[in-house]
Amino acid sequence: MDVSQGHDPNRTVIGGAPVDNRTQAMGAAPLASDPNRTTAWAPPSLELGVTVTASRGATMANGPAREQFLLELSAPDEPGLPGVVTSGSRTPLNLCLVIDRSGSMEGPPLEYAKQACGFVVDLLNPDDVLSIVVFDETVEVLMAPQRVSDRQTIKAGIAQLSPGYTTNLYDGIQLAAQQLGQFAEARRATRMIVLTDGEPTAGIKDFSSLVQHAGDIRQRGITSTFLGFGPEYNEELLAAMAKKAGGNYYYIPQPHLIPEIFRTELQKLMTVSAMNLKLSLKLARWVQLRAATGHSVPPDSREFSLDLADLERGATMQQVFDFEFPNHPLGHYRVAGGALSYTDGSGASRSVNVDFVMEFTGDSARFSAPVDPRVAAAAQVSAASRAVEQTIMGLKTQQLTTAGAVADLQKTQALLLAQGRTQEAQEVTIAMQAIQRGDTGGAEKTLMGTMVNLDQGKRP
C-alpha cells in the first residue's frame, strides 16, 4: 500500500479525508481518536457499527511476527424500557417450533413443551407466522405456517400433541425448513427452535451429516436454535448444530424450565437487528490466519467465508483474529480485506467493507509496545472458550479428576468475571456445583452452552 507524502503512516482512508489512525469505508462523521482502530463506516441508514482494532500500532518487519485484531460489531439500541418490545418496533417473525415427541418425552416434559408452545403463541402478533413440526420415528406438521390471529384454535391444536416412539431429528428439521420456506421473506426473522431430549435413533443419525444439514439449512436464510432437555441427549451434537446454524444452544435440566427457555429465546428473536451475517475475507501476501474466534480455520487457505450469529438490538459481537507474518517487508499494508454482509431489520441487504491494516517497522520500541487493552480483553475471553472446551474433553475422557476439573473451572471463572462476562461465569459456577455432586453429564451440558456463547462473541 503506497503512503503519500504528508499522510499519517498509521492510517489508510477509503472514501474520505484521513481521520486519526483509522481505515474508513464510506465517508461519515469521525469518531474519537483511537490510534490502533480501523473503523468501517456507512450512511446512517446502515444499522451496524463495525470497528477493527489492531493489537499494536506496528509490528516487526523482516522477521516472524504475530498480532491479533479485534473485529467488533454493534447494533444500536432503541429507546424504551429495557426488555420491553412495543408494537411495531420489531421485525416480524417466521417461526417454526420443532418438538421431539419421542416416548422419552412422555409425561411432564411433553406437558411443559405444550405449555411453552402456548406461551409462544401468546407473545406473537398477527403479523408473525408460526408453524409447528413434531417428530418421533416419523415427522408431522402439527400446524402449517399461518399468521397468529386465532390463538385459541392454535393452542387447541397444540393440546393434541401426544408421545410417539423413537427420534428422527434429521427429517424433523428438514420438514421444519420446508414450512419456513413458504414464508421466507427478507423482512422477516426466520428461525426454527428445536427441542429434543435424546440421541437421534431413526433416519440419518451420524454426527457429521446432522451438523452439515443444519449448515445447509442456514444457507437458505434459516437460523436454528437447539434446546436439549434432560440427561440423555448429545450436547456435542446439538451445540455443533447450533453453531453451524447460527443460532443458540440451551441445556434444560428440568421440565419446568422449558417454558422459560422458550421465552428467553423468543425475546432475543424479537429484537434481532442484523440477520444472516457473513464475513468474507481475503489474505494478502506474507500473511497467514492462525485462528479466529469460534471458527475452524482451513490451513493455508487465502480466502475465508465465516458465518456469524444474528445480532440483537443493543448487543455487540467481538471476534478475534490471530494473524502470523513470517517475513513481512517494511511499510503499511492491508493484511486482509473483505466485506461483512447481512440483512437488516427492514429486510434490506447491507454490506460494509472491512480492512485489517498493519504497519511493519524495524523500530523495536514500537513493535514491543503493550497490546491494546480491548484486544487483550477480547483475546482472553476467546482463550476462556478454549479452556472450557479442554475441561469438557478432560471430563469426557476422564483425564481430569473432579478436583482438577473444578480447579481449572475456578481459573476460567475468575477470568470471565474480570472481563465482565457474568452470565458465563454463573454457568461455570453451576457446572462446578454439578461436578461436586457427581453430575458430570450435567456439567458437560452446561459448559457446552458456555462455550457456544463465548464463541459467538456476543454480549448485551
C-alpha positions in Angstrom: 0.0 0.0 0.0 1.5 3.3 -1.1 1.9 6.0 1.5 1.7 9.5 0.1 3.8 12.4 1.4 2.1 14.2 4.3 -0.1 11.2 5.0 -0.1 9.9 8.6 1.6 6.4 8.2 -0.7 4.7 10.6 -3.9 5.2 8.6 -5.5 4.2 5.4 -8.5 6.0 4.1 -11.2 4.9 1.7 -13.8 7.4 0.6 -13.0 10.4 2.7 -10.4 12.6 4.4 -7.9 11.0 6.8 -9.3 10.5 10.3 -6.8 9.8 13.0 -5.3 6.2 12.7 -8.3 4.5 11.2 -9.3 3.0 7.9 -12.6 4.5 6.9 -15.0 3.0 4.4 -17.9 5.1 3.1 -17.4 8.6 4.5 -19.1 9.6 7.7 -18.5 11.7 10.7 -15.3 10.7 12.5 -15.2 9.0 15.9 -12.9 9.9 18.8 -9.3 9.1 18.1 -8.1 5.5 18.8 -4.6 5.0 17.3 -4.9 1.3 16.7 -8.5 1.1 15.5 -9.7 0.7 11.9 -13.3 1.8 11.6 -15.7 0.8 8.8 -18.5 3.4 8.4 -21.5 3.8 6.4 -24.5 6.1 5.9 -26.9 6.5 8.9 -29.3 4.0 7.4 -26.8 1.2 8.0 -27.7 -0.3 11.3 -24.4 -1.9 12.4 -21.3 -0.2 13.7 -18.1 -2.0 12.6 -14.7 -1.5 14.0 -11.4 -3.3 13.6 -8.7 -2.7 16.2 -5.1 -3.9 15.9 -3.3 -5.3 18.9 -0.5 -2.8 18.4 0.1 0.3 16.2 3.0 -1.5 14.5 4.7 -4.9 14.4 8.1 -6.3 13.4 9.1 -6.3 9.8 11.5 -8.7 8.0 11.1 -11.4 10.6 8.5 -13.7 12.3 5.7 -11.7 13.9 2.2 -12.4 15.2 -0.6 -10.0 16.0 -4.3 -10.1 16.8 -7.1 -8.0 15.5 -10.5 -7.4 17.2 -13.5 -7.1 14.9 -16.4 -5.6 16.9 -19.9 -5.3 15.6 -22.5 -3.2 17.5 -26.2 -3.0 16.9 -27.8 0.3 18.2 -30.4 0.1 20.9 -33.8 1.7 20.6 -35.4 4.0 23.2 -37.9 2.4 25.6 -37.9 0.3 28.7 -35.3 -2.5 28.7 -36.7 -5.8 27.7 -40.0 -4.4 26.5 -41.0 -4.8 22.9 -43.5 -2.3 21.8 -46.0 -2.7 18.9 -44.4 -2.0 15.5 -40.9 -1.8 17.0 -39.6 -5.2 16.0 -39.1 -7.4 12.9 -42.0 -9.7 12.1 -41.2 -13.4 12.7 -41.4 -16.5 10.6 -41.0 -19.1 13.3 -41.2 -22.9 13.4 -41.3 -24.8 16.7 -39.8 -28.3 16.2 -40.8 -30.6 19.1 -39.5 -34.0 19.9 -42.4 -36.2 20.9 -40.5 -39.5 21.3 -41.5 -41.8 24.0 -39.0 -40.5 26.5 -40.8 -37.1 26.4 -44.0 -38.6 27.8 -45.3 -37.0 31.0 -44.1 -33.7 32.4 -41.6 -33.0 29.7 -44.2 -33.1 26.9 -46.7 -31.2 29.0 -44.3 -28.4 29.7 -43.3 -28.4 26.0 -47.0 -27.8 25.2 -47.1 -25.0 27.8 -44.1 -23.4 26.2 -45.6 -23.6 22.7 -48.8 -21.9 24.1 -46.7 -19.2 25.7 -45.0 -18.5 22.4 -48.5 -18.2 20.7 -49.5 -15.6 23.3 -46.4 -13.5 22.7 -46.7 -13.4 18.9 -48.9 -11.0 17.0 -51.0 -11.2 13.7 -48.1 -10.2 11.5 -46.0 -13.1 12.8 -46.1 -16.5 11.0 -45.9 -19.7 13.1 -45.7 -23.3 12.2 -45.2 -26.4 14.4 -43.5 -29.7 13.4 -43.3 -32.7 15.7 -41.1 -35.8 15.3 -40.6 -39.2 16.7 -39.7 -42.0 14.2 -41.9 -40.2 11.8 -42.3 -36.4 11.2 -45.5 -34.5 11.0 -46.7 -30.9 10.5 -48.8 -30.3 13.6 -49.6 -26.8 12.3 -48.9 -25.5 8.9 -47.5 -22.0 8.6 -50.1 -19.3 9.4 -50.4 -15.9 10.8 -51.1 -15.8 14.6 -54.6 -14.4 14.6 -56.7 -17.1 16.2 -54.7 -18.0 19.3 -57.3 -20.3 20.9 -57.5 -22.5 17.8 -53.7 -22.8 17.6 -53.4 -23.7 21.3 -56.2 -26.3 20.9 -54.1 -27.9 18.2 -51.0 -27.9 20.4 -53.0 -29.7 23.1 -53.5 -32.6 20.7 -49.7 -33.4 20.8 -49.1 -36.9 22.1 -45.9 -39.0 22.6 -44.6 -41.4 20.0 -41.6 -43.7 19.9 -38.0 -43.1 18.6 -36.2 -39.9 17.4 -35.8 -38.8 13.8 -34.1 -35.4 14.2 -32.8 -35.1 10.7 -36.2 -35.3 9.0 -37.7 -33.2 11.7 -35.6 -30.2 10.9 -35.8 -30.9 7.2 -39.7 -30.7 7.3 -39.4 -27.6 9.5 -37.2 -25.9 6.9 -39.9 -26.6 4.3 -42.5 -24.9 6.4 -40.3 -21.9 6.9 -39.5 -21.7 3.2 -43.2 -20.9 2.5 -42.9 -17.5 4.2 -39.2 -16.8 3.5 -39.3 -13.0 3.2 -36.3 -10.8 3.7 -38.3 -8.6 6.1 -38.9 -11.5 8.5 -36.6 -13.0 11.1 -36.8 -16.7 10.1 -35.9 -19.3 12.7 -36.6 -22.7 13.9 -36.5 -23.7 17.6 -35.8 -27.4 18.2 -36.5 -29.1 21.5 -35.2 -32.7 21.9 -34.3 -35.0 24.8 -32.4 -37.8 23.2 -29.9 -39.1 20.7 -31.2 -39.5 17.1 -32.3 -43.1 16.8 -34.2 -43.0 13.4 -33.5 -41.6 10.0 -30.0 -40.2 9.3 -28.1 -40.4 12.6 -24.4 -39.7 12.1 -22.8 -36.6 13.6 -21.3 -35.0 10.5 -24.4 -35.4 8.4 -26.6 -33.8 11.0 -24.3 -30.8 11.5 -23.9 -30.3 7.8 -27.7 -30.5 7.4 -28.0 -27.6 9.9 -25.4 -25.6 8.0 -27.2 -26.3 4.7 -30.5 -25.0 6.1 -28.6 -21.9 7.3 -27.6 -21.2 3.8 -31.3 -20.9 2.9 -31.5 -18.0 5.4 -32.9 -20.1 8.2 -31.3 -19.8 11.7 -31.8 -22.7 14.0 -31.7 -22.8 17.8 -31.4 -26.1 19.7 -32.7 -26.9 23.2 -31.5 -30.0 24.8 -33.7 -31.4 27.6 -32.6 -33.9 30.3 -29.6 -36.1 30.7 -29.7 -38.3 27.6 -29.2 -36.0 24.6 -25.9 -35.5 22.9 -24.7 -32.0 23.8 -21.7 -32.1 21.4 -24.1 -32.7 18.5 -26.7 -30.1 19.5 -24.0 -27.4 20.2 -22.3 -28.2 16.9 -25.6 -27.9 15.0 -26.4 -24.6 16.7 -23.1 -23.1 15.8 -23.3 -24.3 12.2 -26.9 -23.0 12.0 -26.1 -19.6 13.5 -28.4 -20.0 16.4 -28.2 -20.6 20.2 -27.9 -23.7 22.3 -29.5 -24.3 25.7 -29.4 -27.0 28.3 -32.7 -27.6 30.1 -32.1 -29.8 33.2 -35.7 -29.8 34.5 -39.0 -29.9 32.6 -40.5 -26.9 34.4 -37.7 -24.7 32.9 -38.8 -25.4 29.3 -41.3 -22.5 29.0 -38.8 -20.0 30.5 -36.1 -21.0 28.0 -38.6 -20.7 25.1 -39.4 -17.2 26.4 -35.7 -16.2 26.6 -35.1 -17.3 23.0 -38.2 -15.7 21.7 -37.3 -12.4 23.3 -33.9 -12.5 21.7 -35.5 -13.2 18.3 -38.0 -10.3 18.7 -35.1 -7.9 18.9 -32.9 -9.1 16.1 -31.3 -6.2 14.3 -29.0 -8.0 11.8 -29.5 -11.4 10.3 -27.5 -13.7 8.1 -24.2 -12.1 8.9 -21.4 -13.3 6.8 -17.8 -12.1 6.8 -15.8 -12.7 3.6 -12.0 -12.2 3.9 -9.0 -12.5 1.6 -5.5 -12.6 3.0 -2.6 -10.5 1.5 0.8 -11.9 0.7 3.1 -12.8 3.6 0.1 -13.3 5.9 -1.4 -16.4 7.5 -4.6 -16.6 9.6 -3.9 -18.9 12.5 -7.1 -18.6 14.5 -10.5 -16.9 14.5 -12.9 -16.9 17.5 -15.3 -19.8 17.2 -14.3 -20.9 13.7 -12.1 -23.6 12.3 -9.5 -22.0 10.0 -8.6 -24.2 7.0 -4.8 -24.4 6.9 -3.0 -22.5 4.1 -6.3 -21.0 2.7 -6.2 -17.5 1.4 -9.9 -16.8 1.3 -12.5 -17.4 4.0 -16.2 -17.0 4.4 -17.3 -17.1 8.0 -21.0 -17.2 9.1 -21.7 -15.2 12.3 -24.7 -15.3 14.7 -27.6 -13.0 14.4 -27.2 -9.8 16.4 -29.9 -8.3 18.7 -30.6 -4.6 19.3 -28.2 -3.1 21.8 -25.8 -6.0 21.6 -22.2 -6.2 20.5 -20.2 -9.0 18.9 -16.4 -9.4 19.3 -14.4 -11.7 17.1 -10.6 -12.1 17.5 -8.4 -12.9 14.5 -4.8 -14.2 15.0 -2.5 -13.3 12.1 1.0 -14.5 11.6 3.6 -12.7 9.4 6.5 -15.0 8.6 8.7 -12.3 7.0 6.8 -9.2 6.1 8.6 -6.2 4.4 8.6 -2.6 5.9 5.7 -0.4 5.3 1.9 -0.1 5.7 -0.2 -2.9 4.3 -3.7 -4.2 4.2 -3.0 -7.6 5.6 -6.6 -8.8 5.0 -9.6 -7.3 3.4 -13.2 -8.2 2.6 -16.8 -7.4 3.4 -19.4 -8.0 6.1 -22.8 -8.7 4.6 -26.1 -9.0 6.4 -29.8 -8.4 6.3 -31.1 -5.5 8.5 -34.3 -5.3 10.4 -36.2 -3.9 7.4 -35.2 -6.8 5.2 -32.6 -4.8 3.2 -29.3 -6.4 2.2 -26.3 -4.5 3.5 -22.6 -4.7 3.1 -19.7 -3.0 4.8 -16.1 -3.2 3.6 -13.8 -4.4 6.4 -10.0 -3.9 6.2 -7.2 -5.2 8.6 -4.3 -2.8 8.3 -0.9 -3.1 9.9 2.4 -1.1 9.9 5.6 -3.2 9.7 8.6 -1.5 11.3 12.2 -2.1 12.4 11.8 0.0 15.5 11.8 -2.5 18.4 10.3 0.1 20.8 7.2 0.3 18.6 6.7 -3.4 17.9 7.3 -4.2 21.6 4.6 -1.7 22.8 1.9 -3.1 25.1 -1.1 -4.7 23.5 -4.3 -2.6 23.2 -6.4 -3.4 26.3 -9.6 -4.0 24.3 -7.9 -6.5 22.1 -6.2 -8.2 25.0 -9.5 -8.5 26.9 -11.3 -10.0 23.9 -8.5 -12.4 23.4 -8.8 -13.6 27.0 -12.5 -14.3 26.5 -11.6 -16.3 23.4 -9.0 -18.2 25.4 -11.6 -18.9 28.1 -13.7 -20.6 25.5 -10.8 -22.9 24.6 -10.2 -23.5 28.3 -13.8 -24.6 28.7 -13.5 -26.9 25.7 -10.4 -28.5 27.3 -12.3 -29.0 30.6 -15.2 -30.7 28.7 -12.9 -33.0 26.9 -11.0 -33.8 30.1 -14.2 -34.8 31.8 -15.5 -36.9 28.9 -12.2 -38.8 28.6 -11.7 -39.0 32.4 -8.3 -37.4 32.0 -9.4 -34.8 34.6 -10.2 -35.7 38.2 -13.1 -34.0 39.9 -10.7 -31.8 41.8 -8.7 -31.0 38.7 -11.8 -30.0 36.7 -13.0 -27.7 39.5 -9.6 -26.1 39.8 -9.5 -25.4 36.0 -13.0 -24.0 36.1 -12.2 -21.7 39.0 -9.5 -20.2 36.9 -11.8 -19.8 34.0 -14.5 -18.3 36.2 -12.1 -15.7 37.6 -11.1 -14.7 34.0 -14.7 -14.4 32.9 -15.6 -12.2 35.9 -12.6 -10.0 35.2 -13.9 -9.4 31.7 -17.5 -8.7 32.8 -18.9 -12.0 31.5 -21.1 -12.6 34.5 -23.6 -14.8 32.7 -20.9 -17.2 31.6 -19.2 -17.1 35.0 -22.5 -18.1 36.6 -22.8 -21.0 34.2 -19.3 -22.1 35.2 -20.4 -21.9 38.9 -23.4 -24.2 38.1 -21.1 -26.6 36.3 -18.7 -26.7 39.3 -21.6 -27.5 41.6 -22.7 -30.3 39.3 -19.3 -31.8 39.3 -19.0 -31.7 43.0 -22.3 -33.6 43.4 -21.2 -36.2 40.9 -23.3 -35.0 37.9 -20.5 -34.7 35.3 -23.0 -35.1 32.5 -24.9 -32.0 33.6 -21.7 -30.1 34.0 -20.7 -31.0 30.4 -24.0 -29.9 29.0 -23.9 -26.6 30.9 -20.3 -25.9 29.8 -21.1 -26.7 26.2 -23.6 -23.8 26.3 -20.9 -21.6 27.9 -18.5 -22.4 25.1 -21.1 -21.7 22.3 -21.9 -18.3 23.9 -18.2 -17.4 24.2 -17.5 -18.5 20.6 -20.4 -16.3 19.3 -18.7 -13.4 21.0 -22.0 -11.6 21.8 -22.7 -9.6 24.8 -25.6 -7.3 25.7 
